[in-house]
Amino acid sequence: MSGKRFLLDTNVIIDFLQGRNDLKDKFLSSEYMAVPHIATGELYYGAELSNNSAKNLKIIKKSGFI
């Protein structure tokens, strides 16, 4: 496997979901992206504890990362 490959951590996913458009170009140019299970758990945990958990959970599910 050659080309750009990314292992995404929670902070990068959150930045992307909050609108960092420069990340979109990097993701689109990648050959492979992976999200560790721990990052998935952290995203759901953070969303559940947020002030608007229903909205944030919907964003996570719609994102395509999980």
Sequence and secondary structure as in RCSB ss.txt:
>XXXX:A:sequence
MSGKRFLLDTNVIIDFLQGRNDLKDKFLSSEYMAVPHIATGELYYGAELSNNSAKNLKIIKKSGFI
>XXXX:A:secstr
  S EEE  HHHHHHHHTT HHHHHHHHT SEEE  HHHHHHHHHHHHHSTTHHHHHHHHHHHS  
